[in-house]
Amino acid sequence: MKAATGDSRVAVKLAQGTIGRPVTMTGVGLHTGAPVRLRLEAAPPGSGIVFRRLDRPETAAIGATLAAVWETRRGVTLRSGDGTVATVEHLLSAAVGMGIDNLRVEVEGPELPALDGSAAGFTRALEEGGRVDQRAPAREIRLGACEVVEGQSRAMTSPGEESRFAYTVELPAPLGRMVFSASLEGYREDIAPARTWGFAADAAALEAAGLARGASLENVLVIGAEGYINAPRFSDEPARHKVLDLIGDLALLGARVRGHVAVTAGGHSLHLALAREIARRWGSGAEREVG
């Protein structure tokens, strides 16, 4: 990040961040439908985001890392030993958007709350907690050029001085192709409010698979044969939510990503394949000054 004064440019040193005071949230899991209580607390520099299952105190802490990814079906589930925590991507996305690097997340339940299906509630909670700088430089990965392809899905990275994410989504008529691009600077207004979306035609299959038990028109944007069934917050809300998920999935690198990422027709599996390729090429982020 640069700050300009006249013709000169001064590098801004970015510190790691956590929250200043604890915040408690409640809700139900999107897929399990189970009630859940969540408490967000400050964590020391370099610790990253760590989940603890208070309803299963015998289980180990679960770090938000690529190594902990256990399942990516309709969301990201993390595992450590025999302990799991599901649907973590919206909270992780909000943490990135709000500049939170280190966080202790105490969970009473198997899955994080769906809230309204977006990251807006998590963003507000982190704002309520208040961001505080920590005495450690932020970890950063500067992206180069790479590409990951899975069938018709493609993810590409390229160098850049800002963190920018773009997504192309192909939907049936009348909605058609959607393209959305934004930087992290617009996260709170442009990305966080975008909700999880799905097709009405898939509802029965999801129910049969034991998924979407907590889903409703209050927390999912539903697409039918004629377009949106409930009112969208943005005309391109599905593409915006894909960017939200992408940011959350890349948070599992444990570092801030600087550069451009563009994805076409992707999902959690592709996002994580891209994250692993980024880690392979450029490491998991040096603990050094960012500026």
Sequence and secondary structure as in RCSB ss.txt:
>XXXX:A:sequence
MKAATGDSRVAVKLAQGTIGRPVTMTGVGLHTGAPVRLRLEAAPPGSGIVFRRLDRPETAAIGATLAAVWETRRG
VTLRSGDGTVATVEHLLSAAVGMGIDNLRVEVEGPELPALDGSAAGFTRALEEGGRVDQRAPAREIRLGACEVVE
GQSRAMTSPGEESRFAYTVELPAPLGRMVFSASLEGYREDIAPARTWGFAADAAALEAAGLARGASLENVLVIGA
EGYINAPRFSDEPARHKVLDLIGDLALLGARVRGHVAVTAGGHSLHLALAREIARRWGSGAEREVG
>XXXX:A:secstr
 EEEETTEEEE   EEEEESS EEEEEEBTTT  EEEEEEEE  TT  EEEEETTSTTS  EE SGGGEEE TTS
 EEEETTEEEE  HHHHHHHHHTT   EEEEEESSB B TTSSSHHHHHHHHHH EEEEEEE EEEE   EEEEE
TTEEEEEE  SSEEEEEEEE  TTT EEEEEEEGGGIIIIITT   EEEGGGHHHHHHTT  TT  TTT EEEET
TEESS  SSTTHHHHHHHHHHHHHHGGGSSEEEEEEEEES  HHHHHHHHHHHHHHH S EES   
